Amino acid sequence: MTIHVPRVFRGFHDAWEQNEADYVSAYTTGETSFVPNLLPETAIGLSADSVLSILKGRLGDRVDLALARESTDPEIPAAALPPEIASPVADWDNGRWLQTTNMVGINVRTVQTFWSVVKYMLTVPAAFDSVHFLPIWEPGVVDSLYGMASWRLNNEFYDAELAGVIPHLDSAEAQLRAVINLLHAGGRTVGMDVIPHTDRYSEMSLAQPHFFEWLQRQDVRIVDHSDQLHLEVGEEILRWLEEVGPATPDAAYPTDAAEFFGNGFDEADRLRILFGSPNDRIGRHSRRGDLVAHLASYGLEPVPATMGTPFRGVEADTRNQGLVVDDDGNTWRDYIIAQPAAHSRVFNPLARYKLYGTKDNNRHWEIDFDQPRAEVFDYVADHYAAVQARFGFDFMRGDMSHVQMRPDGVPGELDEHYDLLGSVKNQIREGNGVPYFGYFAETFLPPRDVFGFGEELDHLEASDADVTQGDLQSNAIGSPEFMVQFRQYMDIAATRACTPAFTVMTPDKDDPRFDDLYQRGNVVRSFVGLFVTDTPSYVALGQEIRDVHLTPWPNEHYTKLFVFHEHGEENVYPSKARRGLRYLWGKNGSLFGAMTRLRLYADAIYPTISTRSIRWLLPPDPRAYRFEIAWTQWSDPDYVFVANLHTEQHAGYFAIPAIPDVEPGTRLALEFSTESDISDANRRPPWNGKHFRIESLEPEEARVYRLERE
């Protein structure tokens, strides 16, 4: 069928009301790989029965298999699932498949439930073959997703309607397993966030104080940050426990701190004694708050996590804005780096695991990297390995992968305790028998000694990262900075083991501070991300319909502001507060129409190019003397892709050079353009014996030419 794509937002509502059955049929019969003209907000509103009907039309019996009781029981390892719903990359013996994937990043809070991820992905074509879930754990202070309060899943992502339709999916755990099964059945890989820190007063830090670094503060002065301070913390926790009693009445527990926090007393039992049943989140939170107040009364706090060199050496922030009073009346001080560099930052709500010993009893905040604390590495890696086994994740996105605290950079000899995130990846690969498990690193490829000591790429390779996010999303497309980075990333991809992604937008960058990045160039960014097939791409949910914000809009319009939940009188930047719980989707029908046309075209050709390396004909110019780029397939090419990365200037005349190994007489014929009015000269560019002449490209225009052979 011919699919008419509207150009305004209301047109998509009308088209769906009039042609829903035809659009669903296009998807279920395989004519398209996504439901065309289906707005994300409409998809999220579909009933569970409707979604199941659509999925069964497309996937058949695989849906029942994916949702069966035995397939959704997290106690049965995901590795035991039948091949119809197993990982699509199960045949790989490494994670390098990530280096050519197109990834969608989803903050589940924006769609509200795990089940709604399936709904949203109905609107996304198969070329986007990977899904990254932002953190899925119980959140900590200000409900931050990145402040893990426990190893439990965040129950706000539970879908009551789905449980009503399929009663055995009666927990967030079962529903997450079901969602991953369905995504696998549709040919998509799924990744989890692996976080090398927790909420400062998480269940992890309170049940294992020896796995964290502690300080003791009196007013604005840190009076103790010695290496063994955790021993005093442990004694205070037991004293509190003796005063209030165990959360489980009459339960016996060791009264000696070394025994209570030792390996002989299981963590699950310790957590029940301290906080109560894992299913009683309110009760656990209440007891944890009481214990936090007790420790705070003695000035005992986990050392907050830091970012950027020099990392070490914190002091209390003595300014008025550094004083914080929480909802329970506890008084806190924020911390700052005592001798900061340009990008030094303290994450006051977070605490990092204590992975190494310290020098001179931590007098000068120096880490002794020759004393790795193997039990801490194992604790973190084993927990994440258990998560992978329960739910079947295919890769990890390593949060804050840029942290490399060794002042001398990557050492001359590496072992399994070089980096926590690398240890997690390899423990999962080897311990769980999933060699395909990949590692997508959150780093920004800055100059050396900025976010981490030494050269970041050296660190990424030493950590066994397959892909890094990079920082293209932080620069306006076509800007001098963008052009330099784009070319640099192509060079890195050709020479290093870790490949930078072409990142269109991250959930972190969907933030009012970065509105100017998305006023122009959104379609050509997506075009390049899709069709440069031998490097990965990444885009956040909502980019395809994001409104143009000339000034900051209310915070409910930004996915970044759903990572946490701050309160306040104002809900417009610089405030971070939200007034509503629901994310407000964009209504940019013009952008959504252009993206839909691009995605429909990608459906037609992507299967023939997705696994093929590219050959640059006009690579990105790092000097920004020119902004047109062109590329084709490396061998036996079928298509030539052309784009103007300048968002304001026409490209003017330029030449596409001769394509190697293409027989004489081959011509170019226009197949697709992001513009509608294309001249005859540009539809069939003339060949002059040396090159093809392109008369012009509109600002931010992208085209695809088919090679016609005689």
C-alpha positions as CSV (number, residue, x, y, z in Angstrom):
1,M,0.0,0.0,0.0
2,T,1.0,3.6,-0.5
3,I,1.4,5.3,2.9
4,H,0.6,9.0,3.0
5,V,2.7,10.7,5.6
6,P,1.1,13.9,7.1
7,R,3.2,17.0,7.7
8,V,1.4,18.5,10.8
9,F,0.7,17.0,14.2
10,R,-3.1,17.0,13.9
11,G,-2.8,15.2,10.6
12,F,-1.3,12.2,12.3
13,H,-4.2,12.0,14.7
14,D,-6.6,12.1,11.8
15,A,-4.6,9.6,9.8
16,W,-4.6,7.1,12.7
17,E,-8.4,7.5,13.3
18,Q,-9.1,6.9,9.6
19,N,-6.5,4.3,8.7
20,E,-5.5,2.4,11.9
21,A,-6.3,-1.0,10.4
22,D,-4.2,-0.3,7.3
23,Y,-1.2,0.9,9.2
24,V,-1.4,-2.1,11.6
25,S,-1.7,-4.4,8.6
26,A,1.4,-2.9,7.0
27,Y,3.3,-3.9,10.1
28,T,1.8,-7.3,10.8
29,T,2.2,-8.4,7.1
30,G,5.9,-7.3,7.1
31,E,5.4,-4.5,4.6
32,T,6.9,-2.2,7.2
33,S,9.0,-3.0,10.2
34,F,7.1,-0.5,12.4
35,V,3.6,0.8,12.6
36,P,3.6,3.9,10.3
37,N,2.1,7.2,11.3
38,L,1.6,6.0,14.9
39,L,2.5,8.8,17.3
40,P,4.5,7.7,20.4
41,E,1.9,9.2,22.7
42,T,-0.9,7.3,20.9
43,A,1.2,4.1,21.1
44,I,1.6,4.5,24.9
45,G,-2.2,4.9,25.2
46,L,-2.9,1.6,23.4
47,S,-4.6,-1.1,25.5
48,A,-2.7,-4.2,26.5
49,D,-5.1,-6.3,24.4
50,S,-4.6,-4.1,21.3
51,V,-0.8,-4.4,21.7
52,L,-0.9,-8.1,22.1
53,S,-3.1,-8.5,19.0
54,I,-0.7,-6.4,17.0
55,L,2.3,-8.3,18.2
56,K,0.7,-11.7,17.5
57,G,0.0,-10.5,14.0
58,R,3.6,-9.8,13.5
59,L,5.4,-12.4,15.6
60,G,2.8,-15.2,15.8
61,D,3.4,-18.0,18.3
62,R,6.6,-16.3,19.6
63,V,4.4,-13.9,21.6
64,D,2.7,-16.7,23.6
65,L,6.1,-18.3,24.1
66,A,7.6,-15.0,25.3
67,L,4.8,-14.4,27.8
68,A,4.4,-18.0,29.1
69,R,4.8,-18.5,32.8
70,E,7.9,-20.6,32.4
71,S,9.5,-18.1,30.1
72,T,8.8,-15.1,32.4
73,D,10.0,-16.7,35.7
74,P,13.2,-14.9,36.6
75,E,14.2,-17.8,38.7
76,I,14.7,-19.9,35.5
77,P,17.9,-18.5,33.9
78,A,17.3,-16.6,30.7
79,A,20.0,-18.7,29.0
80,A,17.5,-21.7,29.1
81,L,15.0,-19.9,26.9
82,P,14.2,-21.5,23.5
83,P,15.9,-20.0,20.4
84,E,12.7,-18.2,19.2
85,I,13.0,-15.8,22.1
86,A,16.7,-16.0,22.9
87,S,19.2,-13.2,22.3
88,P,19.5,-12.3,18.6
89,V,23.3,-12.2,19.1
90,A,23.6,-15.5,20.9
91,D,25.9,-16.9,18.1
92,W,28.5,-14.2,18.6
93,D,31.6,-15.0,20.6
94,N,32.3,-11.3,21.6
95,G,30.5,-8.0,22.0
96,R,31.7,-6.4,18.7
97,W,28.2,-6.6,17.3
98,L,27.6,-3.5,19.3
99,Q,29.9,-1.6,16.9
100,T,27.3,-1.6,14.1
101,T,24.1,-1.4,16.1
102,N,21.6,1.5,16.1
103,M,20.5,2.0,19.7
104,V,17.5,3.7,21.3
105,G,17.9,4.9,24.9
106,I,14.7,4.8,27.0
107,N,14.1,6.3,30.4
108,V,11.3,4.0,31.5
109,R,9.9,6.7,33.7
110,T,8.9,8.7,30.6
111,V,6.7,5.8,29.4
112,Q,5.9,4.8,33.0
113,T,6.2,1.0,32.8
114,F,8.4,-1.7,31.3
115,W,5.4,-2.9,29.3
116,S,5.1,0.6,27.6
117,V,8.6,0.1,26.2
118,V,7.1,-2.5,23.9
119,K,4.4,0.0,22.9
120,Y,6.9,2.7,22.1
121,M,9.0,0.3,20.0
122,L,6.0,-0.3,17.8
123,T,6.8,3.2,16.4
124,V,10.5,2.5,15.8
125,P,11.8,0.7,12.6
126,A,13.8,-2.5,12.8
127,A,17.0,-0.6,11.7
128,F,17.1,0.5,15.4
129,D,18.0,-3.0,16.6
130,S,19.0,-2.3,20.2
131,V,17.3,-0.8,23.2
132,H,19.1,0.7,26.3
133,F,17.1,0.8,29.5
134,L,18.2,3.7,31.8
135,P,18.5,2.5,35.4
136,I,15.7,0.2,36.5
137,W,16.5,0.0,40.3
138,E,14.8,1.4,43.3
139,P,15.9,5.1,43.4
140,G,17.4,7.1,46.2
141,V,17.5,10.8,47.1
142,V,15.1,12.9,44.9
143,D,14.1,9.6,43.3
144,S,17.2,9.7,41.1
145,L,17.5,6.7,38.8
146,Y,21.3,6.8,39.1
147,G,21.2,6.7,42.9
148,M,20.6,3.0,43.4
149,A,19.0,2.5,46.8
150,S,18.9,-1.3,46.6
151,W,19.3,-4.2,44.2
152,R,15.5,-4.4,43.8
153,L,13.7,-3.3,40.6
154,N,11.9,0.0,40.7
155,N,8.3,-1.0,41.3
156,E,6.9,2.2,39.7
157,F,7.6,0.4,36.4
158,Y,5.0,-2.3,37.2
159,D,2.0,-2.3,34.8
160,A,-1.3,-3.2,36.5
161,E,-3.2,-3.5,33.3
162,L,-0.8,-6.0,31.9
163,A,-1.1,-8.1,35.1
164,G,-4.9,-8.0,34.7
165,V,-4.7,-9.4,31.2
166,I,-1.9,-12.0,32.0
167,P,-2.3,-12.7,35.7
168,H,1.1,-14.5,36.2
169,L,2.9,-11.3,35.2
170,D,2.2,-10.1,38.7
171,S,5.5,-8.5,39.5
172,A,7.9,-5.9,38.0
173,E,10.4,-8.8,37.7
174,A,8.2,-11.0,35.6
175,Q,7.1,-8.1,33.4
176,L,10.7,-7.0,32.7
177,R,11.5,-10.6,31.7
178,A,8.4,-10.7,29.4
179,V,9.4,-7.4,27.8
180,I,12.9,-8.5,27.1
181,N,11.6,-11.8,25.7
182,L,9.4,-9.8,23.3
183,L,12.1,-7.5,22.2
184,H,14.4,-10.5,21.6
185,A,11.6,-12.1,19.6
186,G,11.5,-9.0,17.4
187,G,15.2,-9.2,16.7
188,R,16.3,-6.5,19.1
189,T,19.1,-6.6,21.8
190,V,18.5,-5.1,25.2
191,G,21.0,-3.4,27.6
192,M,21.0,-2.5,31.2
193,D,22.7,0.4,33.0
194,V,25.6,-0.8,35.2
195,I,26.3,1.8,37.8
196,P,29.6,1.9,39.7
197,H,28.1,3.8,42.7
198,T,25.0,3.9,44.8
199,D,22.8,6.3,46.7
200,R,25.1,7.5,49.6
201,Y,22.9,5.8,52.2
202,S,21.8,2.9,50.1
203,E,21.0,-0.5,51.5
204,M,24.3,-1.6,49.9
205,S,26.4,0.9,51.9
206,L,24.6,0.3,55.1
207,A,24.6,-3.5,54.9
208,Q,28.3,-3.5,53.7
209,P,29.9,-0.4,55.2
210,H,33.3,-2.0,54.6
211,F,32.7,-1.8,50.8
212,F,32.5,2.0,50.9
213,E,34.7,4.9,52.0
214,W,33.4,6.9,55.0
215,L,34.1,10.3,56.6
216,Q,33.0,11.9,59.8
217,R,32.0,15.6,59.8
218,Q,31.5,18.1,62.6
219,D,29.7,21.1,61.2
220,V,31.9,22.3,58.3
221,R,35.0,20.3,59.2
222,I,35.8,16.7,58.3
223,V,37.3,15.3,61.5
224,D,38.1,11.8,60.2
225,H,38.4,10.1,56.9
226,S,40.8,7.3,57.9
227,D,41.0,4.0,56.1
228,Q,39.2,1.9,58.7
229,L,36.5,4.4,59.7
230,H,33.9,1.8,58.4
231,L,34.6,-0.2,61.6
232,E,33.1,2.6,63.7
233,V,30.2,2.8,61.3
234,G,29.6,-0.9,61.7
235,E,29.5,-0.6,65.5
236,E,27.1,2.3,65.3
237,I,24.8,0.3,63.0
238,L,24.7,-2.6,65.5
239,R,24.1,-0.2,68.3
240,W,21.1,1.3,66.5
241,L,19.9,-2.2,65.7
242,E,20.0,-3.1,69.4
243,E,18.0,0.0,70.3
244,V,15.2,-0.4,67.7
245,G,15.3,-4.2,67.3
246,P,15.4,-6.3,64.1
247,A,12.9,-5.5,61.4
248,T,11.9,-9.2,61.5
249,P,10.6,-9.7,65.1
250,D,12.4,-12.2,67.2
251,A,14.9,-13.0,64.5
252,A,18.4,-14.0,65.7
253,Y,21.4,-12.3,64.3
254,P,25.1,-12.0,65.2
255,T,25.8,-9.2,67.7
256,D,29.5,-9.0,66.9
257,A,30.1,-6.5,64.1
258,A,32.8,-8.5,62.4
259,E,30.5,-11.5,62.3
260,F,27.4,-9.5,61.4
261,F,29.1,-7.8,58.4
262,G,31.2,-10.9,57.5
263,N,30.8,-13.4,54.7
264,G,29.3,-16.0,57.0
265,F,26.1,-13.9,57.5
266,D,24.3,-13.7,54.1
267,E,23.6,-10.3,52.7
268,A,19.9,-11.1,52.2
269,D,19.5,-12.1,55.9
270,R,21.4,-9.0,57.0
271,L,19.1,-6.8,54.9
272,R,16.0,-8.5,56.4
273,I,17.3,-7.9,59.9
274,L,18.1,-4.2,59.2
275,F,15.3,-3.2,57.0
276,G,12.6,-5.9,56.7
277,S,10.9,-7.8,53.9
278,P,12.2,-7.0,50.4
279,N,8.6,-6.6,49.3
280,D,7.9,-3.9,51.9
281,R,9.5,-0.9,50.3
282,I,7.8,1.7,52.6
283,G,8.9,-0.2,55.7
284,R,12.4,-0.6,54.4
285,H,12.6,3.1,53.5
286,S,11.4,4.1,56.9
287,R,13.9,2.0,58.8
288,R,16.7,3.1,56.5
289,G,15.8,6.7,57.1
290,D,15.9,6.1,60.9
291,L,19.4,4.5,60.6
292,V,20.6,7.3,58.4
293,A,19.5,9.8,61.1
294,H,21.4,7.8,63.7
295,L,24.6,7.8,61.7
296,A,24.2,11.5,60.8
297,S,23.9,12.4,64.4
298,Y,27.5,11.1,64.8
299,G,28.6,12.9,61.6
300,L,29.2,9.5,59.8
301,E,28.7,9.7,56.1
302,P,29.8,7.8,53.0
303,V,32.3,9.8,51.0
304,P,30.5,11.3,48.0
305,A,31.3,10.2,44.5
306,T,33.4,12.6,42.3
307,M,34.0,13.2,38.6
308,G,36.9,14.7,36.8
309,T,40.6,15.0,37.8
310,P,41.9,15.1,40.4
311,F,39.0,13.1,41.9
312,R,40.3,13.0,45.4
313,G,40.3,15.4,48.4
314,V,36.9,16.7,49.3
315,E,35.9,19.3,51.9
316,A,32.6,20.7,53.2
317,D,31.0,23.5,51.2
318,T,30.9,26.3,53.7
319,R,28.6,28.5,51.6
320,N,25.0,29.0,52.5
321,Q,23.9,27.1,49.5
322,G,26.0,24.2,50.7
323,L,23.7,23.7,53.7
324,V,20.9,21.2,53.0
325,V,18.0,20.2,55.3
326,D,16.2,17.1,54.2
327,D,12.5,16.1,54.6
328,D,13.3,14.4,57.9
329,G,15.0,17.4,59.4
330,N,18.6,16.1,59.1
331,T,21.2,18.8,58.3
332,W,23.7,18.0,55.6
333,R,26.6,19.8,54.0
334,D,27.4,19.4,50.3
335,Y,31.0,18.7,49.5
336,I,33.4,20.2,46.9
337,I,36.8,19.2,45.6
338,A,39.5,21.0,47.7
339,Q,41.8,21.6,44.8
340,P,39.5,21.4,41.7
341,A,40.4,21.3,38.0
342,A,38.1,22.7,35.3
343,H,35.8,19.7,35.2
344,S,35.9,18.5,38.8
345,R,32.5,17.8,40.3
346,V,31.1,16.2,43.4
347,F,28.0,14.1,43.2
348,N,26.7,14.7,46.7
349,P,23.8,12.2,46.6
350,L,26.1,9.3,45.5
351,A,28.8,7.1,47.0
352,R,31.3,5.1,45.0
353,Y,32.4,1.6,46.0
354,K,35.8,1.4,47.7
355,L,37.7,-0.7,45.2
356,Y,41.3,-0.2,46.5
357,G,43.2,0.4,49.7
358,T,44.6,3.8,50.6
359,K,48.1,5.1,51.3
360,D,49.1,6.3,54.8
361,N,45.7,5.6,56.3
362,N,44.1,7.9,53.7
363,R,45.7,11.0,55.3
364,H,46.2,12.7,51.9
365,W,43.3,11.0,50.1
366,E,45.7,8.8,48.1
367,I,44.5,5.5,46.6
368,D,46.8,2.5,46.6
369,F,46.1,0.9,43.3
370,D,48.4,-2.0,44.2
371,Q,45.8,-3.1,46.8
372,P,42.7,-4.0,44.9
373,R,39.9,-5.1,47.1
374,A,38.8,-8.3,45.3
375,E,35.8,-8.9,47.5
376,V,34.3,-5.5,46.4
377,F,34.9,-6.2,42.7
378,D,33.3,-9.6,43.2
379,Y,30.3,-8.3,45.1
380,V,29.4,-5.8,42.4
381,A,30.1,-8.1,39.4
382,D,28.2,-11.0,41.0
383,H,25.1,-8.9,41.5
384,Y,25.1,-7.6,38.0
385,A,25.8,-11.1,36.7
386,A,22.7,-12.3,38.6
387,V,20.6,-9.6,37.0
388,Q,21.8,-10.6,33.5
389,A,21.0,-14.3,34.2
390,R,17.5,-13.4,35.5
391,F,16.4,-11.1,32.7
392,G,18.6,-11.9,29.7
393,F,20.3,-8.6,29.0
394,D,22.6,-8.6,26.0
395,F,24.9,-5.7,26.9
396,M,25.6,-3.1,29.6
397,R,25.9,0.6,29.3
398,G,28.6,1.5,31.8
399,D,27.7,4.7,33.7
400,M,30.6,7.1,34.2
401,S,33.0,4.9,32.3
402,H,35.3,7.9,32.0
403,V,36.4,7.6,35.6
404,Q,40.1,6.6,35.6
405,M,41.8,7.7,38.8
406,R,45.3,6.5,38.3
407,P,47.4,9.7,38.0
408,D,49.9,7.9,35.7
409,G,47.2,6.6,33.3
410,V,46.7,3.0,32.2
411,P,49.4,0.9,33.9
412,G,52.0,-1.2,32.1
413,E,50.4,-4.4,33.3
414,L,46.7,-5.1,33.5
415,D,44.8,-7.5,35.6
416,E,41.1,-8.3,36.3
417,H,40.9,-5.5,38.9
418,Y,42.0,-2.7,36.6
419,D,38.5,-1.3,36.2
420,L,35.2,-2.2,37.9
421,L,33.0,-1.9,34.7
422,G,35.4,-4.1,32.7
423,S,35.3,-6.6,35.5
424,V,31.5,-6.6,35.4
425,K,31.5,-7.2,31.7
426,N,33.9,-10.1,31.9
427,Q,32.3,-11.7,34.9
428,I,29.0,-11.8,33.0
429,R,30.6,-13.1,29.8
430,E,32.7,-15.8,31.4
431,G,30.7,-16.6,34.5
432,N,27.2,-16.7,32.8
433,G,28.4,-18.3,29.6
434,V,27.3,-15.4,27.4
435,P,30.4,-14.5,25.4
436,Y,28.4,-12.1,23.3
437,F,27.7,-9.8,26.2
438,G,28.8,-6.3,25.2
439,Y,29.9,-3.1,26.9
440,F,28.7,0.4,25.7
441,A,30.7,3.0,27.7
442,E,29.6,6.4,28.7
443,T,32.6,8.6,27.9
444,F,33.0,11.8,26.0
445,L,36.5,11.4,24.4
446,P,37.9,14.7,25.8
447,P,41.6,15.7,25.9
448,R,43.8,13.7,28.3
449,D,43.7,14.3,32.0
450,V,40.2,15.9,31.9
451,F,37.5,13.4,32.9
452,G,40.1,10.8,33.7
453,F,43.9,10.6,34.0
454,G,45.7,9.7,30.8
455,E,44.2,9.1,27.3
456,E,40.6,8.0,27.5
457,L,40.8,5.6,24.6
458,D,43.6,3.7,26.3
459,H,41.4,3.4,29.3
460,L,38.5,2.1,27.3
461,E,40.5,-0.5,25.5
462,A,42.0,-1.6,28.9
463,S,38.4,-1.9,30.2
464,D,37.3,-4.1,27.3
465,A,34.7,-1.5,26.2
466,D,33.3,-2.3,22.7
467,V,31.6,1.1,22.0
468,T,31.8,4.5,23.6
469,Q,29.0,7.1,23.5
470,G,31.3,10.0,22.5
471,D,30.2,13.6,22.5
472,L,28.8,14.5,19.0
473,Q,25.4,15.2,20.7
474,S,27.0,18.1,22.5
475,N,27.7,20.2,19.4
476,A,25.4,21.7,16.8
477,I,25.6,19.7,13.6
478,G,27.8,21.4,11.1
479,S,29.6,23.5,13.7
480,P,33.4,23.5,13.6
481,E,33.5,21.5,16.8
482,F,31.1,18.9,15.3
483,M,33.1,18.6,12.1
484,V,36.4,18.0,14.0
485,Q,34.8,15.4,16.2
486,F,33.0,13.6,13.4
487,R,36.2,13.1,11.5
488,Q,38.1,12.2,14.6
489,Y,35.5,9.5,15.5
490,M,35.8,8.0,12.0
491,D,39.6,7.8,12.4
492,I,39.2,6.2,15.8
493,A,36.7,3.7,14.5
494,A,39.2,2.6,11.8
495,T,42.2,2.3,14.2
496,R,41.1,1.4,17.7
497,A,39.3,-1.5,19.4
498,C,36.6,0.7,20.9
499,T,34.3,2.4,18.5
500,P,32.7,5.8,19.1
501,A,29.0,6.1,18.4
502,F,27.3,8.6,16.2
503,T,25.2,10.0,19.0
504,V,22.2,12.0,17.9
505,M,20.7,12.8,21.3
506,T,21.1,11.3,24.7
507,P,18.5,11.4,27.5
508,D,21.0,13.6,29.4
509,K,21.0,16.1,26.6
510,D,17.2,16.4,26.4
511,D,17.6,19.2,28.8
512,P,16.6,22.9,28.5
513,R,20.3,23.9,28.7
514,F,20.8,22.3,25.3
515,D,17.6,23.4,23.4
516,D,19.7,25.2,20.8
517,L,21.2,21.9,19.6
518,Y,17.9,20.7,18.3
519,Q,16.5,23.8,16.6
520,R,17.9,22.6,13.3
521,G,19.5,19.6,11.7
522,N,17.5,16.8,13.4
523,V,16.7,14.8,10.3
524,V,20.2,14.9,8.7
525,R,21.7,13.8,12.0
526,S,19.4,10.8,12.0
527,F,20.1,10.2,8.3
528,V,23.9,10.0,9.0
529,G,23.4,7.9,12.1
530,L,21.2,5.3,10.2
531,F,23.2,5.0,7.0
532,V,26.8,5.1,8.1
533,T,26.4,1.4,8.8
534,D,29.8,0.4,10.0
535,T,29.7,2.5,13.2
536,P,27.0,2.5,15.9
537,S,24.5,5.2,16.5
538,Y,22.5,6.2,19.6
539,V,19.4,8.3,20.0
540,A,17.1,9.0,23.0
541,L,13.3,8.4,23.0
542,G,11.4,11.4,21.8
543,Q,14.0,12.9,19.5
544,E,11.8,12.1,16.5
545,I,9.0,14.4,17.6
546,R,10.8,16.9,19.8
547,D,9.4,20.5,19.7
548,V,11.6,23.4,18.8
549,H,12.2,25.3,22.1
550,L,13.5,28.8,21.4
551,T,13.3,29.4,25.2
552,P,13.0,26.8,28.0
553,W,9.7,25.0,28.1
554,P,8.1,23.5,31.3
555,N,10.3,20.7,32.6
556,E,7.7,18.1,31.9
557,H,8.8,18.3,28.2
558,Y,12.4,17.0,28.9
559,T,13.4,13.4,29.5
560,K,16.4,14.6,31.5
561,L,14.1,16.0,34.2
562,F,12.5,12.6,34.6
563,V,15.8,11.0,35.8
564,F,15.0,12.5,39.2
565,H,12.0,14.2,40.8
566,E,12.8,17.5,42.5
567,H,10.1,19.7,44.0
568,G,9.7,23.4,43.9
569,E,7.4,26.3,43.1
570,E,8.7,26.8,39.5
571,N,8.8,24.2,36.8
572,V,10.8,26.1,34.2
573,Y,14.6,26.3,34.0
574,P,16.7,27.0,36.0
575,S,14.4,25.1,38.3
576,K,14.6,21.3,38.0
577,A,11.2,20.7,39.6
578,R,8.3,19.0,37.8
579,R,4.6,19.5,38.5
580,G,3.4,16.4,36.8
581,L,4.4,12.7,36.8
582,R,3.7,12.3,33.0
583,Y,6.3,13.1,30.4
584,L,4.8,15.5,27.7
585,W,5.6,14.3,24.2
586,G,6.5,16.8,21.6
587,K,3.9,17.8,18.9
588,N,6.4,18.6,16.1
589,G,4.4,17.0,13.3
590,S,6.7,18.5,10.7
591,L,9.7,16.7,12.2
592,F,7.8,13.5,12.8
593,G,6.6,13.5,9.2
594,A,10.2,13.9,7.9
595,M,11.4,11.2,10.3
596,T,8.6,8.9,9.2
597,R,9.5,9.3,5.5
598,L,13.1,8.6,6.3
599,R,12.3,5.5,8.3
600,L,10.0,4.2,5.6
601,Y,12.7,4.5,3.1
602,A,15.2,2.9,5.5
603,D,12.8,0.0,5.7
604,A,13.2,-0.5,2.0
605,I,17.0,-0.6,1.7
606,Y,18.4,-1.3,5.2
607,P,18.4,-5.1,5.0
608,T,20.7,-4.9,1.9
609,I,23.2,-2.5,3.5
610,S,23.1,-3.1,7.2
611,T,26.1,-5.5,7.4
612,R,28.2,-3.8,4.8
613,S,31.2,-1.6,5.4
614,I,31.2,1.8,3.9
615,R,33.7,3.7,1.6
616,W,33.9,7.4,2.1
617,L,33.8,9.4,-1.1
618,L,33.7,12.8,0.6
619,P,34.6,12.3,4.3
620,P,33.8,14.9,7.0
621,D,36.2,17.8,6.6
622,P,37.7,18.6,10.0
623,R,38.6,22.1,8.8
624,A,35.0,22.8,8.0
625,Y,35.9,24.3,4.6
626,R,33.1,22.2,3.2
627,F,30.1,20.6,4.8
628,E,28.9,18.1,2.2
629,I,29.7,14.4,2.8
630,A,29.2,11.3,0.7
631,W,29.7,7.6,1.1
632,T,28.9,4.3,-0.5
633,Q,29.4,0.6,0.2
634,W,32.9,-0.7,0.2
635,S,32.4,-3.5,-2.4
636,D,29.8,-3.9,-5.2
637,P,28.0,-0.7,-4.1
638,D,24.3,-0.2,-4.6
639,Y,23.8,3.3,-3.2
640,V,25.5,6.6,-2.7
641,F,24.5,8.7,0.3
642,V,25.0,12.5,0.3
643,A,24.3,15.1,3.0
644,N,24.9,18.8,3.6
645,L,25.8,19.2,7.3
646,H,25.4,23.0,7.2
647,T,22.0,24.0,8.6
648,E,21.9,27.5,6.9
649,Q,23.9,27.5,3.7
650,H,23.4,25.7,0.4
651,A,26.2,23.4,-0.5
652,G,26.4,24.8,-4.1
653,Y,28.1,22.8,-6.8
654,F,30.4,19.9,-5.7
655,A,31.7,16.7,-7.2
656,I,31.4,13.1,-6.1
657,P,34.6,11.4,-7.2
658,A,34.8,8.2,-9.2
659,I,33.7,5.2,-7.3
660,P,36.4,2.5,-7.2
661,D,35.6,-0.9,-8.9
662,V,32.4,0.4,-10.5
663,E,32.1,-0.4,-14.2
664,P,32.1,2.4,-16.8
665,G,28.7,3.8,-17.8
666,T,27.3,3.5,-14.3
667,R,24.9,6.4,-13.5
668,L,23.4,7.8,-10.3
669,A,19.6,8.0,-10.0
670,L,17.9,9.8,-7.1
671,E,15.9,7.5,-4.8
672,F,15.3,9.6,-1.7
673,S,15.7,13.2,-0.5
674,T,14.7,14.9,2.7
675,E,13.5,17.7,0.5
676,S,10.6,17.5,-2.0
677,D,11.6,19.9,-4.7
678,I,14.6,18.4,-6.6
679,S,15.8,19.7,-9.9
680,D,16.2,17.3,-12.9
681,A,20.0,18.0,-12.9
682,N,20.1,16.8,-9.3
683,R,17.9,13.8,-9.9
684,R,20.4,12.3,-12.4
685,P,23.8,13.9,-11.8
686,P,26.0,14.1,-15.0
687,W,29.2,12.1,-15.2
688,N,32.1,14.0,-16.9
689,G,34.6,11.2,-17.0
690,K,36.1,12.1,-13.6
691,H,33.2,12.6,-11.3
692,F,29.5,13.1,-10.8
693,R,28.5,16.7,-10.6
694,I,25.9,17.6,-7.9
695,E,24.5,21.1,-8.6
696,S,23.4,21.9,-5.1
697,L,22.1,20.6,-1.8
698,E,19.7,22.6,0.4
699,P,20.8,23.3,4.0
700,E,20.7,20.1,6.0
701,E,19.4,18.2,3.0
702,A,20.3,14.5,2.7
703,R,19.9,12.3,-0.4
704,V,20.2,8.7,-1.5
705,Y,21.2,7.8,-5.1
706,R,20.9,4.3,-6.6
707,L,23.7,3.1,-8.9
708,E,22.3,2.2,-12.3
709,R,24.6,0.0,-14.2
710,E,24.5,-0.4,-18.0
